[in-house]
Amino acid sequence: MNDASSYPPHILVVDDDNRLRRLLKKFLLETGYMVAVASNAKEARRQMSAFQFDLLVVDVMMPGEDGLSLTRGIREKNTVPILMLTAMGDAPDRIRGLELGVDDYMAKPFEPKELALRISSILRRSPAVDTSTPRELKFGPCKYDVTLQRLTRDGTTVHLTVAEAELLKSLAQHAGEPVERASLGPSLEQAGNPRTIDVQITRLRRKLEPDPRQPRYLQTVRGTGYLLRPDP
């Protein structure tokens, strides 16, 4: 298992059920993990190109490419542990998953606490991940080291204020998905002044974007908040 003193294990949840995805993310974050989510196989691959994960939670039944096909593709070049979610009674899917190299499976519906125990057990059995290569998000010439929480441009460190650093950290933890403005406020101790968040976003764009007036990486999601979208 990874060295917990340096960073918590990073988990990717792949499921097309919006409600379950949100619940799992909330529960696993509260359990102490770093969590990213994807609604389909394509998004999962994009996330994996940007992040190094310690474990995947993958649903079998998804529109388009299903979880078994995704697992098969992952196993061609990646040994990341996979816990598969299957519908109750789908024994053939569970058998196929195990044959493809899935580490464990759970039948829906399930108890979140049991899921957490199974994840912990898998991580204990897993070999340590090589952490010599930083976990990075790429934004053109800029890179953000998720572990060290450091932004660089062409190899040179970009200075971030405390507020900017906290904002980028929060957005990076949810890269590829919208983050509500209200959920960013408490982490910056600015919940009572949403406009302050917008100002910090503007400042951060100046350091991250090629053209801050036409943001490519730090996007506004109308009616929701913001979305950090790194290069694939």
Secondary structure by P-SEA (a helix, b strand, c coil): ccccccccbbbbbbcccaaaaaaaaaaaaaaccbbbbbccaaaaaaaaacccccccccccccccccaaaaaaaaacccccbbbbbbcccaaaaaaaaaaacccccccccccaaaaaaaaaaaaaaccccccccccccccccbbbcccccccccccbbbbbcaaaaaaaaaaaaaccbbbbaaaaaaaacccccaaaaaaaaaaaaaaccccccccccccccccbbbbbbccc
